[in-house]
Amino acid sequence: MVPPVEMVTAQGYDLQFGTNVVGHYLLTNLLLSMVESTAKETGHPGRVVEVASIMHILSGNPVIHFETLKDGPARKRMSPEALYSQSKSVSAPSRWRRLSET
């Protein structure tokens, strides 16, 4: 997904950051109580698995420029590929989380 730089979320975030980071975080939080309750009922730990590309490695510059996460002049100076790479750099550290029984 490499949309034009002009595309932003309804809240004014870079569309790729909104999709690849904020969207995944929101979905995980919405599902978390169901995963935890299922783990408790079945006795098997639940998992939330995030899948990411290796774009954060290929970019060679995994720095996050916070001033570019919301729409503005700094963001508009970045290429769509750089914004995509940055969004993947934000989500790269956490691949999966194992939930313990509560």
Secondary structure, DSSP 8 states (H G I E B T S, - for coil): ----TT-B-TTSBBHHHIIIIIHHHHHHHHHHHHHHHHHHHHSS--EEE----SHHHHTS-----GGGSBSSHHHHTS-HHHHHHHHHHHHTT--EEE----
